[in-house]
Amino acid sequence: MCSKGAQIAELFAKTIATTKSFDHNLKKVKVVFCDKGRMVTEFQVGPEHLNQRGTLHGGFIAHLVDAVSTYALTTNDTVDTRGVSIDLSISYMNAAKEGDNIEVEAVTRKLGKKIAFLEVEVRNKDKNITLATGRHTKYVGV
């Protein structure tokens, strides 16, 4: 039997590949690691990820923080829900441009009975610099 993390990674890939919802924007994002409250993904910045200045769009980064942390949350053994967002915050530190290789790592920092706290780091994989950090608080008591 495969691990919950492997099941979640497969679900992420299948959902992104087949959705017609907003998550279709994540179609180039590939899962590298997924287990025990942690998920690591990567993708190469394409033209569809850019803002008008030619850098990775801040809204896309926020979408990454939301989506990847939610899937990281669901890899916890005691979680059976994606939860509902209570708070999402992003700190932008550096820009990325088309062709840059990006790594996104989401970690469950604390999981209570009703509230989960997640942290995300978005990095330029080649330059080893942090582009953004995110905090995501979710209600999981549903």
N, CA, C and O atoms as CSV, one atom per row, in Angstrom:
chain,resi,resn,atom,element,x,y,z
A,1,MET,N,N,0.849,-1.195,0.000
A,1,MET,CA,C,0.000,0.000,0.000
A,1,MET,C,C,0.888,1.250,0.000
A,1,MET,O,O,1.872,1.311,0.738
A,2,CYS,N,N,0.546,2.237,-0.820
A,2,CYS,CA,C,1.379,3.434,-0.887
A,2,CYS,C,C,1.006,4.401,0.230
A,2,CYS,O,O,-0.083,4.337,0.799
A,3,SER,N,N,1.942,5.295,0.524
A,3,SER,CA,C,1.752,6.238,1.627
A,3,SER,C,C,0.693,7.284,1.284
A,3,SER,O,O,0.344,7.488,0.121
A,4,LYS,N,N,0.197,7.933,2.323
A,4,LYS,CA,C,-0.763,9.013,2.123
A,4,LYS,C,C,-0.140,10.120,1.283
A,4,LYS,O,O,-0.807,10.715,0.437
A,5,GLY,N,N,1.138,10.393,1.518
A,5,GLY,CA,C,1.832,11.423,0.741
A,5,GLY,C,C,1.835,11.113,-0.741
A,5,GLY,O,O,1.611,12.003,-1.562
A,6,ALA,N,N,2.085,9.869,-1.091
A,6,ALA,CA,C,2.081,9.465,-2.499
A,6,ALA,C,C,0.686,9.611,-3.098
A,6,ALA,O,O,0.536,10.020,-4.250
A,7,GLN,N,N,-0.324,9.277,-2.316
A,7,GLN,CA,C,-1.706,9.425,-2.778
A,7,GLN,C,C,-2.042,10.900,-3.015
A,7,GLN,O,O,-2.698,11.242,-3.999
A,8,ILE,N,N,-1.591,11.760,-2.115
A,8,ILE,CA,C,-1.856,13.199,-2.246
A,8,ILE,C,C,-1.106,13.767,-3.449
A,8,ILE,O,O,-1.655,14.583,-4.188
A,9,ALA,N,N,0.138,13.345,-3.652
A,9,ALA,CA,C,0.917,13.811,-4.810
A,9,ALA,C,C,0.219,13.414,-6.108
A,9,ALA,O,O,0.158,14.204,-7.051
A,10,GLU,N,N,-0.303,12.199,-6.156
A,10,GLU,CA,C,-1.030,11.731,-7.333
A,10,GLU,C,C,-2.321,12.525,-7.529
A,10,GLU,O,O,-2.674,12.881,-8.653
A,11,LEU,N,N,-3.016,12.796,-6.435
A,11,LEU,CA,C,-4.244,13.592,-6.497
A,11,LEU,C,C,-3.952,14.998,-7.018
A,11,LEU,O,O,-4.691,15.517,-7.854
A,12,PHE,N,N,-2.877,15.613,-6.526
A,12,PHE,CA,C,-2.482,16.946,-6.969
A,12,PHE,C,C,-2.259,16.941,-8.484
A,12,PHE,O,O,-2.808,17.779,-9.199
A,13,ALA,N,N,-1.456,15.999,-8.964
A,13,ALA,CA,C,-1.135,15.927,-10.398
A,13,ALA,C,C,-2.400,15.714,-11.235
A,13,ALA,O,O,-2.586,16.369,-12.260
A,14,LYS,N,N,-3.259,14.805,-10.799
A,14,LYS,CA,C,-4.485,14.508,-11.542
A,14,LYS,C,C,-5.434,15.704,-11.542
A,14,LYS,O,O,-6.011,16.046,-12.574
A,15,THR,N,N,-5.588,16.330,-10.391
A,15,THR,CA,C,-6.496,17.477,-10.278
A,15,THR,C,C,-6.036,18.624,-11.168
A,15,THR,O,O,-6.837,19.215,-11.893
A,16,ILE,N,N,-4.758,18.933,-11.112
A,16,ILE,CA,C,-4.226,20.056,-11.890
A,16,ILE,C,C,-4.329,19.771,-13.379
A,16,ILE,O,O,-4.612,20.673,-14.167
A,17,ALA,N,N,-4.100,18.527,-13.767
A,17,ALA,CA,C,-4.125,18.161,-15.186
A,17,ALA,C,C,-5.530,18.201,-15.777
A,17,ALA,O,O,-5.685,18.440,-16.974
A,18,THR,N,N,-6.547,17.974,-14.964
A,18,THR,CA,C,-7.895,17.844,-15.502
A,18,THR,C,C,-8.837,18.998,-15.165
A,18,THR,O,O,-9.931,19.078,-15.725
A,19,THR,N,N,-8.441,19.878,-14.277
A,19,THR,CA,C,-9.360,20.925,-13.824
A,19,THR,C,C,-9.578,22.003,-14.881
A,19,THR,O,O,-8.702,22.297,-15.694
A,20,LYS,N,N,-10.759,22.571,-14.841
A,20,LYS,CA,C,-11.059,23.745,-15.654
A,20,LYS,C,C,-11.174,24.977,-14.750
A,20,LYS,O,O,-11.460,26.078,-15.221
A,21,SER,N,N,-10.950,24.780,-13.461
A,21,SER,CA,C,-11.037,25.876,-12.498
A,21,SER,C,C,-9.730,26.672,-12.484
A,21,SER,O,O,-8.828,26.428,-13.285
A,22,PHE,N,N,-9.652,27.608,-11.574
A,22,PHE,CA,C,-8.493,28.497,-11.460
A,22,PHE,C,C,-7.178,27.724,-11.292
A,22,PHE,O,O,-6.120,28.193,-11.711
A,23,ASP,N,N,-7.252,26.541,-10.681
A,23,ASP,CA,C,-6.037,25.746,-10.456
A,23,ASP,C,C,-5.361,25.279,-11.736
A,23,ASP,O,O,-4.244,24.763,-11.678
A,24,HIS,N,N,-5.997,25.442,-12.886
A,24,HIS,CA,C,-5.332,25.056,-14.139
A,24,HIS,C,C,-4.051,25.862,-14.357
A,24,HIS,O,O,-3.182,25.451,-15.127
A,25,ASN,N,N,-3.933,27.013,-13.678
A,25,ASN,CA,C,-2.721,27.829,-13.768
A,25,ASN,C,C,-1.496,27.106,-13.203
A,25,ASN,O,O,-0.361,27.501,-13.467
A,26,LEU,N,N,-1.727,26.059,-12.435
A,26,LEU,CA,C,-0.633,25.307,-11.807
A,26,LEU,C,C,-0.169,24.126,-12.656
A,26,LEU,O,O,0.591,23.290,-12.166
A,27,LYS,N,N,-0.601,24.032,-13.905
A,27,LYS,CA,C,-0.351,22.831,-14.706
A,27,LYS,C,C,1.129,22.503,-14.902
A,27,LYS,O,O,1.456,21.342,-15.148
A,28,LYS,N,N,2.021,23.461,-14.806
A,28,LYS,CA,C,3.457,23.180,-14.961
A,28,LYS,C,C,4.135,22.796,-13.642
A,28,LYS,O,O,5.311,22.434,-13.629
A,29,VAL,N,N,3.396,22.876,-12.540
A,29,VAL,CA,C,3.958,22.586,-11.221
A,29,VAL,C,C,3.995,21.074,-11.002
A,29,VAL,O,O,2.971,20.398,-11.104
A,30,LYS,N,N,5.167,20.560,-10.704
A,30,LYS,CA,C,5.373,19.123,-10.493
A,30,LYS,C,C,5.756,18.856,-9.045
A,30,LYS,O,O,6.517,19.614,-8.444
A,31,VAL,N,N,5.224,17.777,-8.492
A,31,VAL,CA,C,5.519,17.387,-7.111
A,31,VAL,C,C,6.873,16.678,-7.066
A,31,VAL,O,O,7.126,15.753,-7.838
A,32,VAL,N,N,7.737,17.123,-6.152
A,32,VAL,CA,C,9.050,16.524,-5.933
A,32,VAL,C,C,9.015,15.644,-4.685
A,32,VAL,O,O,9.596,14.559,-4.665
A,33,PHE,N,N,8.328,16.122,-3.643
A,33,PHE,CA,C,8.219,15.392,-2.372
A,33,PHE,C,C,6.866,15.707,-1.760
A,33,PHE,O,O,6.368,16.828,-1.860
A,34,CYS,N,N,6.278,14.700,-1.124
A,34,CYS,CA,C,4.967,14.914,-0.509
A,34,CYS,C,C,4.756,13.857,0.570
A,34,CYS,O,O,4.525,12.690,0.254
A,35,ASP,N,N,4.834,14.257,1.848
A,35,ASP,CA,C,4.598,13.313,2.943
A,35,ASP,C,C,4.691,14.022,4.284
A,35,ASP,O,O,5.421,15.002,4.436
A,36,LYS,N,N,3.941,13.512,5.253
A,36,LYS,CA,C,4.011,13.924,6.653
A,36,LYS,C,C,3.981,15.444,6.863
A,36,LYS,O,O,4.829,16.002,7.560
A,37,GLY,N,N,2.995,16.099,6.251
A,37,GLY,CA,C,2.814,17.522,6.478
A,37,GLY,C,C,3.708,18.431,5.662
A,37,GLY,O,O,3.774,19.633,5.920
A,38,ARG,N,N,4.397,17.871,4.681
A,38,ARG,CA,C,5.336,18.659,3.880
A,38,ARG,C,C,5.154,18.333,2.402
A,38,ARG,O,O,4.926,17.181,2.032
A,39,MET,N,N,5.255,19.355,1.568
A,39,MET,CA,C,5.191,19.161,0.120
A,39,MET,C,C,6.189,20.083,-0.546
A,39,MET,O,O,6.290,21.260,-0.202
A,40,VAL,N,N,6.933,19.535,-1.511
A,40,VAL,CA,C,7.887,20.309,-2.294
A,40,VAL,C,C,7.502,20.150,-3.764
A,40,VAL,O,O,7.305,19.037,-4.252
A,41,THR,N,N,7.400,21.274,-4.451
A,41,THR,CA,C,7.085,21.259,-5.879
A,41,THR,C,C,8.103,22.118,-6.621
A,41,THR,O,O,8.860,22.879,-6.020
A,42,GLU,N,N,8.097,21.974,-7.940
A,42,GLU,CA,C,8.967,22.825,-8.751
A,42,GLU,C,C,8.338,23.048,-10.122
A,42,GLU,O,O,7.504,22.268,-10.581
A,43,PHE,N,N,8.757,24.122,-10.755
A,43,PHE,CA,C,8.298,24.437,-12.108
A,43,PHE,C,C,9.248,25.463,-12.710
A,43,PHE,O,O,10.033,26.101,-12.009
A,44,GLN,N,N,9.155,25.602,-14.022
A,44,GLN,CA,C,9.931,26.629,-14.717
A,44,GLN,C,C,8.983,27.766,-15.073
A,44,GLN,O,O,7.897,27.534,-15.604
A,45,VAL,N,N,9.394,28.981,-14.782
A,45,VAL,CA,C,8.561,30.153,-15.053
A,45,VAL,C,C,8.344,30.288,-16.562
A,45,VAL,O,O,9.292,30.364,-17.343
A,46,GLY,N,N,7.073,30.315,-16.940
A,46,GLY,CA,C,6.702,30.506,-18.343
A,46,GLY,C,C,6.042,31.860,-18.531
A,46,GLY,O,O,5.802,32.572,-17.556
A,47,PRO,N,N,5.748,32.223,-19.768
A,47,PRO,CA,C,5.133,33.532,-20.034
A,47,PRO,C,C,3.781,33.703,-19.347
A,47,PRO,O,O,3.385,34.823,-19.027
A,48,GLU,N,N,3.072,32.597,-19.121
A,48,GLU,CA,C,1.766,32.673,-18.464
A,48,GLU,C,C,1.864,32.991,-16.978
A,48,GLU,O,O,0.845,33.258,-16.341
A,49,HIS,N,N,3.071,32.968,-16.414
A,49,HIS,CA,C,3.286,33.249,-14.994
A,49,HIS,C,C,3.768,34.685,-14.743
A,49,HIS,O,O,4.000,35.066,-13.595
A,50,LEU,N,N,3.917,35.465,-15.787
A,50,LEU,CA,C,4.548,36.787,-15.667
A,50,LEU,C,C,3.541,37.921,-15.494
A,50,LEU,O,O,2.402,37.852,-15.954
A,51,ASN,N,N,4.006,38.962,-14.814
A,51,ASN,CA,C,3.239,40.201,-14.741
A,51,ASN,C,C,3.656,41.109,-15.898
A,51,ASN,O,O,4.443,40.698,-16.751
A,52,GLN,N,N,3.145,42.326,-15.936
A,52,GLN,CA,C,3.462,43.234,-17.039
A,52,GLN,C,C,4.909,43.705,-17.039
A,52,GLN,O,O,5.389,44.234,-18.041
A,53,ARG,N,N,5.603,43.517,-15.926
A,53,ARG,CA,C,7.017,43.910,-15.848
A,53,ARG,C,C,7.940,42.776,-16.278
A,53,ARG,O,O,9.159,42.946,-16.323
A,54,GLY,N,N,7.356,41.614,-16.596
A,54,GLY,CA,C,8.156,40.489,-17.059
A,54,GLY,C,C,8.743,39.638,-15.937
A,54,GLY,O,O,9.690,38.883,-16.154
A,55,THR,N,N,8.175,39.765,-14.736
A,55,THR,CA,C,8.642,38.941,-13.618
A,55,THR,C,C,7.490,38.085,-13.092
A,55,THR,O,O,6.325,38.326,-13.409
A,56,LEU,N,N,7.831,37.095,-12.296
A,56,LEU,CA,C,6.844,36.175,-11.747
A,56,LEU,C,C,5.759,36.961,-11.004
A,56,LEU,O,O,6.058,37.744,-10.103
A,57,HIS,N,N,4.523,36.749,-11.384
A,57,HIS,CA,C,3.383,37.515,-10.869
A,57,HIS,C,C,3.150,37.211,-9.387
A,57,HIS,O,O,3.125,36.050,-8.980
A,58,GLY,N,N,2.981,38.252,-8.598
A,58,GLY,CA,C,2.733,38.105,-7.167
A,58,GLY,C,C,1.456,37.337,-6.867
A,58,GLY,O,O,1.394,36.595,-5.887
A,59,GLY,N,N,0.451,37.506,-7.690
A,59,GLY,CA,C,-0.796,36.770,-7.514
A,59,GLY,C,C,-0.599,35.281,-7.752
A,59,GLY,O,O,-1.226,34.450,-7.095
A,60,PHE,N,N,0.272,34.950,-8.691
A,60,PHE,CA,C,0.572,33.536,-8.936
A,60,PHE,C,C,1.330,32.953,-7.743
A,60,PHE,O,O,1.091,31.811,-7.351
A,61,ILE,N,N,2.233,33.729,-7.174
A,61,ILE,CA,C,2.947,33.270,-5.981
A,61,ILE,C,C,1.955,33.021,-4.849
A,61,ILE,O,O,2.061,32.010,-4.154
A,62,ALA,N,N,1.001,33.915,-4.651
A,62,ALA,CA,C,-0.020,33.728,-3.619
A,62,ALA,C,C,-0.826,32.456,-3.883
A,62,ALA,O,O,-1.138,31.711,-2.954
A,63,HIS,N,N,-1.161,32.213,-5.141
A,63,HIS,CA,C,-1.876,30.992,-5.513
A,63,HIS,C,C,-1.041,29.756,-5.175
A,63,HIS,O,O,-1.572,28.774,-4.657
A,64,LEU,N,N,0.250,29.798,-5.461
A,64,LEU,CA,C,1.152,28.692,-5.105
A,64,LEU,C,C,1.152,28.444,-3.606
A,64,LEU,O,O,1.038,27.302,-3.159
A,65,VAL,N,N,1.281,29.514,-2.830
A,65,VAL,CA,C,1.307,29.385,-1.373
A,65,VAL,C,C,0.018,28.730,-0.882
A,65,VAL,O,O,0.056,27.820,-0.053
A,66,ASP,N,N,-1.110,29.189,-1.389
A,66,ASP,CA,C,-2.405,28.631,-0.997
A,66,ASP,C,C,-2.502,27.153,-1.369
A,66,ASP,O,O,-2.793,26.316,-0.514
A,67,ALA,N,N,-2.263,26.833,-2.620
A,67,ALA,CA,C,-2.467,25.470,-3.109
A,67,ALA,C,C,-1.470,24.470,-2.529
A,67,ALA,O,O,-1.870,23.409,-2.051
A,68,VAL,N,N,-0.197,24.791,-2.565
A,68,VAL,CA,C,0.818,23.834,-2.122
A,68,VAL,C,C,0.717,23.597,-0.616
A,68,VAL,O,O,0.885,22.466,-0.159
A,69,SER,N,N,0.447,24.643,0.155
A,69,SER,CA,C,0.302,24.442,1.600
A,69,SER,C,C,-0.953,23.631,1.922
A,69,SER,O,O,-0.954,22.849,2.873
A,70,THR,N,N,-2.006,23.807,1.150
A,70,THR,CA,C,-3.222,23.027,1.379
A,70,THR,C,C,-2.965,21.543,1.148
A,70,THR,O,O,-3.400,20.705,1.939
A,71,TYR,N,N,-2.267,21.218,0.078
A,71,TYR,CA,C,-1.951,19.808,-0.177
A,71,TYR,C,C,-0.965,19.272,0.864
A,71,TYR,O,O,-1.061,18.111,1.261
A,72,ALA,N,N,-0.025,20.099,1.307
A,72,ALA,CA,C,0.893,19.670,2.380
A,72,ALA,C,C,0.105,19.332,3.635
A,72,ALA,O,O,0.384,18.334,4.300
A,73,LEU,N,N,-0.874,20.160,3.957
A,73,LEU,CA,C,-1.721,19.920,5.118
A,73,LEU,C,C,-2.388,18.546,5.033
A,73,LEU,O,O,-2.432,17.814,6.022
A,74,THR,N,N,-2.900,18.202,3.867
A,74,THR,CA,C,-3.663,16.956,3.732
A,74,THR,C,C,-2.788,15.708,3.834
A,74,THR,O,O,-3.318,14.602,3.940
A,75,THR,N,N,-1.469,15.858,3.805
A,75,THR,CA,C,-0.596,14.685,3.965
A,75,THR,C,C,-0.423,14.280,5.422
A,75,THR,O,O,0.118,13.211,5.705
A,76,ASN,N,N,-0.876,15.116,6.346
A,76,ASN,CA,C,-0.828,14.747,7.762
A,76,ASN,C,C,-1.784,13.579,7.995
A,76,ASN,O,O,-2.907,13.583,7.490
A,77,ASP,N,N,-1.347,12.597,8.748
A,77,ASP,CA,C,-2.137,11.386,8.962
A,77,ASP,C,C,-3.502,11.643,9.573
A,77,ASP,O,O,-4.447,10.905,9.294
A,78,THR,N,N,-3.628,12.670,10.399
A,78,THR,CA,C,-4.895,12.912,11.103
A,78,THR,C,C,-5.823,13.885,10.385
A,78,THR,O,O,-6.874,14.234,10.923
A,79,VAL,N,N,-5.463,14.329,9.189
A,79,VAL,CA,C,-6.266,15.319,8.469
A,79,VAL,C,C,-7.051,14.645,7.344
A,79,VAL,O,O,-6.484,13.934,6.515
A,80,ASP,N,N,-8.354,14.880,7.331
A,80,ASP,CA,C,-9.225,14.334,6.289
A,80,ASP,C,C,-9.935,15.434,5.513
A,80,ASP,O,O,-10.934,15.175,4.843
A,81,THR,N,N,-9.428,16.655,5.600
A,81,THR,CA,C,-10.066,17.798,4.953
A,81,THR,C,C,-8.994,18.730,4.390
A,81,THR,O,O,-7.854,18.733,4.854
A,82,ARG,N,N,-9.369,19.507,3.398
A,82,ARG,CA,C,-8.470,20.551,2.899
A,82,ARG,C,C,-8.617,21.810,3.739
A,82,ARG,O,O,-7.816,22.738,3.626
A,83,GLY,N,N,-9.639,21.836,4.579
A,83,GLY,CA,C,-9.851,22.971,5.457
A,83,GLY,C,C,-10.342,24.196,4.717
A,83,GLY,O,O,-10.596,24.173,3.513
A,84,VAL,N,N,-10.466,25.260,5.480
A,84,VAL,CA,C,-10.923,26.541,4.953
A,84,VAL,C,C,-9.917,27.600,5.380
A,84,VAL,O,O,-9.543,27.666,6.550
A,85,SER,N,N,-9.483,28.421,4.445
A,85,SER,CA,C,-8.494,29.456,4.758
A,85,SER,C,C,-9.070,30.488,5.711
A,85,SER,O,O,-10.190,30.969,5.540
A,86,ILE,N,N,-8.267,30.815,6.724
A,86,ILE,CA,C,-8.604,31.876,7.668
A,86,ILE,C,C,-7.740,33.098,7.376
A,86,ILE,O,O,-8.204,34.237,7.421
A,87,ASP,N,N,-6.476,32.829,7.078
A,87,ASP,CA,C,-5.528,33.915,6.844
A,87,ASP,C,C,-4.463,33.433,5.873
A,87,ASP,O,O,-4.017,32.288,5.936
A,88,LEU,N,N,-4.063,34.321,4.976
A,88,LEU,CA,C,-3.000,34.025,4.017
A,88,LEU,C,C,-2.167,35.288,3.877
A,88,LEU,O,O,-2.692,36.351,3.544
A,89,SER,N,N,-0.876,35.173,4.131
A,89,SER,CA,C,-0.009,36.346,3.972
A,89,SER,C,C,1.254,35.955,3.225
A,89,SER,O,O,1.784,34.856,3.388
A,90,ILE,N,N,1.721,36.884,2.402
A,90,ILE,CA,C,2.900,36.650,1.580
A,90,ILE,C,C,3.863,37.818,1.775
A,90,ILE,O,O,3.452,38.978,1.795
A,91,SER,N,N,5.141,37.497,1.918
A,91,SER,CA,C,6.188,38.517,1.911
A,91,SER,C,C,7.033,38.277,0.668
A,91,SER,O,O,7.614,37.206,0.494
A,92,TYR,N,N,7.093,39.289,-0.192
A,92,TYR,CA,C,7.840,39.197,-1.447
A,92,TYR,C,C,9.224,39.791,-1.249
A,92,TYR,O,O,9.354,40.913,-0.760
A,93,MET,N,N,10.259,39.048,-1.626
A,93,MET,CA,C,11.630,39.495,-1.381
A,93,MET,C,C,12.466,39.695,-2.630
A,93,MET,O,O,13.280,40.616,-2.694
A,94,ASN,N,N,12.272,38.843,-3.622
A,94,ASN,CA,C,13.058,38.918,-4.856
A,94,ASN,C,C,12.173,38.552,-6.036
A,94,ASN,O,O,11.126,37.926,-5.869
A,95,ALA,N,N,12.597,38.946,-7.223
A,95,ALA,CA,C,11.842,38.657,-8.439
A,95,ALA,C,C,12.443,37.462,-9.173
A,95,ALA,O,O,13.610,37.115,-8.990
A,96,ALA,N,N,11.613,36.846,-10.006
A,96,ALA,CA,C,12.070,35.777,-10.900
A,96,ALA,C,C,11.615,36.132,-12.304
A,96,ALA,O,O,10.634,36.854,-12.485
A,97,LYS,N,N,12.324,35.626,-13.287
A,97,LYS,CA,C,11.965,35.940,-14.665
A,97,LYS,C,C,11.698,34.648,-15.447
A,97,LYS,O,O,11.939,33.547,-14.953
A,98,GLU,N,N,11.208,34.802,-16.644
A,98,GLU,CA,C,10.889,33.654,-17.490
A,98,GLU,C,C,12.117,32.760,-17.650
A,98,GLU,O,O,13.224,33.241,-17.891
A,99,GLY,N,N,11.905,31.469,-17.514
A,99,GLY,CA,C,12.990,30.496,-17.634
A,99,GLY,C,C,13.606,30.099,-16.307
A,99,GLY,O,O,14.292,29.080,-16.232
A,100,ASP,N,N,13.376,30.881,-15.249
A,100,ASP,CA,C,13.916,30.527,-13.929
A,100,ASP,C,C,13.229,29.267,-13.400
A,100,ASP,O,O,12.036,29.057,-13.620
A,101,ASN,N,N,13.992,28.445,-12.709
A,101,ASN,CA,C,13.474,27.236,-12.082
A,101,ASN,C,C,13.117,27.553,-10.635
A,101,ASN,O,O,13.950,28.033,-9.866
A,102,ILE,N,N,11.877,27.280,-10.280
A,102,ILE,CA,C,11.329,27.663,-8.979
A,102,ILE,C,C,11.011,26.421,-8.163
A,102,ILE,O,O,10.503,25.428,-8.684
A,103,GLU,N,N,11.320,26.496,-6.879
A,103,GLU,CA,C,10.982,25.428,-5.940
A,103,GLU,C,C,10.074,26.027,-4.868
A,103,GLU,O,O,10.331,27.118,-4.360
A,104,VAL,N,N,9.014,25.302,-4.533
A,104,VAL,CA,C,8.062,25.743,-3.518
A,104,VAL,C,C,7.994,24.661,-2.451
A,104,VAL,O,O,7.681,23.507,-2.744
A,105,GLU,N,N,8.292,25.042,-1.206
A,105,GLU,CA,C,8.254,24.088,-0.098
A,105,GLU,C,C,7.246,24.556,0.941
A,105,GLU,O,O,7.340,25.669,1.460
A,106,ALA,N,N,6.278,23.690,1.239
A,106,ALA,CA,C,5.253,23.988,2.238
A,106,ALA,C,C,5.367,22.998,3.384
A,106,ALA,O,O,5.539,21.798,3.170
A,107,VAL,N,N,5.269,23.517,4.611
A,107,VAL,CA,C,5.422,22.696,5.804
A,107,VAL,C,C,4.302,23.012,6.789
A,107,VAL,O,O,3.957,24.173,7.005
A,108,THR,N,N,3.743,21.965,7.379
A,108,THR,CA,C,2.771,22.144,8.447
A,108,THR,C,C,3.555,22.446,9.718
A,108,THR,O,O,4.305,21.593,10.193
A,109,ARG,N,N,3.398,23.637,10.274
A,109,ARG,CA,C,4.138,24.021,11.484
A,109,ARG,C,C,3.411,23.594,12.753
A,109,ARG,O,O,4.042,23.190,13.729
A,110,LYS,N,N,2.081,23.684,12.735
A,110,LYS,CA,C,1.309,23.248,13.904
A,110,LYS,C,C,-0.055,22.808,13.420
A,110,LYS,O,O,-0.693,23.470,12.601
A,111,LEU,N,N,-0.482,21.680,13.944
A,111,LEU,CA,C,-1.783,21.143,13.591
A,111,LEU,C,C,-2.556,20.885,14.864
A,111,LEU,O,O,-2.254,19.963,15.623
A,112,GLY,N,N,-3.567,21.724,15.086
A,112,GLY,CA,C,-4.426,21.543,16.251
A,112,GLY,C,C,-5.702,20.823,15.866
A,112,GLY,O,O,-5.833,20.325,14.748
A,113,LYS,N,N,-6.642,20.773,16.800
A,113,LYS,CA,C,-7.917,20.094,16.535
A,113,LYS,C,C,-8.761,20.859,15.521
A,113,LYS,O,O,-9.518,20.263,14.754
A,114,LYS,N,N,-8.623,22.193,15.523
A,114,LYS,CA,C,-9.449,23.001,14.631
A,114,LYS,C,C,-8.670,23.944,13.728
A,114,LYS,O,O,-9.193,24.391,12.707
A,115,ILE,N,N,-7.431,24.253,14.086
A,115,ILE,CA,C,-6.640,25.229,13.336
A,115,ILE,C,C,-5.299,24.609,12.942
A,115,ILE,O,O,-4.666,23.906,13.730
A,116,ALA,N,N,-4.878,24.887,11.696
A,116,ALA,CA,C,-3.566,24.451,11.211
A,116,ALA,C,C,-2.777,25.677,10.766
A,116,ALA,O,O,-3.326,26.609,10.178
A,117,PHE,N,N,-1.489,25.656,11.056
A,117,PHE,CA,C,-0.584,26.734,10.674
A,117,PHE,C,C,0.457,26.167,9.713
A,117,PHE,O,O,1.150,25.200,10.030
A,118,LEU,N,N,0.556,26.782,8.535
A,118,LEU,CA,C,1.466,26.306,7.504
A,118,LEU,C,C,2.394,27.432,7.070
A,118,LEU,O,O,2.022,28.605,7.085
A,119,GLU,N,N,3.608,27.054,6.682
A,119,GLU,CA,C,4.567,28.029,6.173
A,119,GLU,C,C,5.088,27.558,4.832
A,119,GLU,O,O,5.241,26.359,4.596
A,120,VAL,N,N,5.359,28.516,3.954
A,120,VAL,CA,C,5.801,28.203,2.598
A,120,VAL,C,C,6.989,29.080,2.237
A,120,VAL,O,O,7.043,30.258,2.587
A,121,GLU,N,N,7.934,28.482,1.533
A,121,GLU,CA,C,9.045,29.248,0.979
A,121,GLU,C,C,9.089,29.004,-0.520
A,121,GLU,O,O,9.077,27.861,-0.978
A,122,VAL,N,N,9.140,30.102,-1.283
A,122,VAL,CA,C,9.240,30.045,-2.734
A,122,VAL,C,C,10.661,30.488,-3.080
A,122,VAL,O,O,11.070,31.605,-2.764
A,123,ARG,N,N,11.410,29.590,-3.740
A,123,ARG,CA,C,12.828,29.856,-4.000
A,123,ARG,C,C,13.167,29.759,-5.480
A,123,ARG,O,O,12.562,28.984,-6.221
A,124,ASN,N,N,14.149,30.565,-5.902
A,124,ASN,CA,C,14.776,30.371,-7.194
A,124,ASN,C,C,15.768,29.235,-6.986
A,124,ASN,O,O,16.772,29.394,-6.292
A,125,LYS,N,N,15.483,28.105,-7.585
A,125,LYS,CA,C,16.269,26.892,-7.341
A,125,LYS,C,C,17.707,27.034,-7.836
A,125,LYS,O,O,18.629,26.552,-7.178
A,126,ASP,N,N,17.915,27.678,-8.970
A,126,ASP,CA,C,19.254,27.803,-9.551
A,126,ASP,C,C,20.137,28.799,-8.796
A,126,ASP,O,O,21.334,28.571,-8.620
A,127,LYS,N,N,19.538,29.901,-8.356
A,127,LYS,CA,C,20.303,30.941,-7.667
A,127,LYS,C,C,20.303,30.761,-6.152
A,127,LYS,O,O,21.035,31.448,-5.439
A,128,ASN,N,N,19.468,29.824,-5.660
A,128,ASN,CA,C,19.342,29.548,-4.230
A,128,ASN,C,C,19.018,30.812,-3.431
A,128,ASN,O,O,19.635,31.100,-2.405
A,129,ILE,N,N,18.022,31.563,-3.940
A,129,ILE,CA,C,17.562,32.749,-3.217
A,129,ILE,C,C,16.056,32.622,-2.967
A,129,ILE,O,O,15.320,32.034,-3.759
A,130,THR,N,N,15.632,33.184,-1.857
A,130,THR,CA,C,14.214,33.172,-1.518
A,130,THR,C,C,13.508,34.283,-2.281
A,130,THR,O,O,13.930,35.439,-2.259
A,131,LEU,N,N,12.424,33.912,-2.956
A,131,LEU,CA,C,11.614,34.888,-3.682
A,131,LEU,C,C,10.496,35.421,-2.801
A,131,LEU,O,O,10.182,36.611,-2.818
A,132,ALA,N,N,9.896,34.506,-2.023
A,132,ALA,CA,C,8.780,34.898,-1.170
A,132,ALA,C,C,8.604,33.874,-0.060
A,132,ALA,O,O,8.983,32.710,-0.195
A,133,THR,N,N,8.022,34.334,1.033
A,133,THR,CA,C,7.610,33.418,2.097
A,133,THR,C,C,6.127,33.642,2.334
A,133,THR,O,O,5.605,34.738,2.127
A,134,GLY,N,N,5.467,32.600,2.767
A,134,GLY,CA,C,4.041,32.708,3.012
A,134,GLY,C,C,3.640,32.005,4.293
A,134,GLY,O,O,4.278,31.045,4.726
A,135,ARG,N,N,2.583,32.498,4.881
A,135,ARG,CA,C,1.968,31.864,6.054
A,135,ARG,C,C,0.505,31.649,5.709
A,135,ARG,O,O,-0.164,32.533,5.175
A,136,HIS,N,N,0.026,30.456,6.026
A,136,HIS,CA,C,-1.345,30.102,5.702
A,136,HIS,C,C,-1.964,29.452,6.944
A,136,HIS,O,O,-1.467,28.445,7.448
A,137,THR,N,N,-3.043,30.040,7.417
A,137,THR,CA,C,-3.769,29.503,8.566
A,137,THR,C,C,-5.090,28.946,8.039
A,137,THR,O,O,-5.806,29.611,7.290
A,138,LYS,N,N,-5.401,27.702,8.448
A,138,LYS,CA,C,-6.607,27.053,7.949
A,138,LYS,C,C,-7.430,26.496,9.089
A,138,LYS,O,O,-6.894,25.999,10.079
A,139,TYR,N,N,-8.747,26.587,8.935
A,139,TYR,CA,C,-9.672,25.953,9.861
A,139,TYR,C,C,-9.875,24.526,9.366
A,139,TYR,O,O,-10.291,24.313,8.227
A,140,VAL,N,N,-9.583,23.551,10.221
A,140,VAL,CA,C,-9.681,22.139,9.840
A,140,VAL,C,C,-10.723,21.398,10.675
A,140,VAL,O,O,-10.804,20.171,10.614
A,141,GLY,N,N,-11.504,22.115,11.436
A,141,GLY,CA,C,-12.493,21.502,12.304
A,141,GLY,C,C,-13.808,21.171,11.618
A,141,GLY,O,O,-14.822,20.969,12.286
A,142,VAL,N,N,-13.800,21.114,10.296
A,142,VAL,CA,C,-15.037,20.812,9.543
A,142,VAL,C,C,-15.233,19.317,9.359
A,142,VAL,O,O,-16.217,18.893,8.752
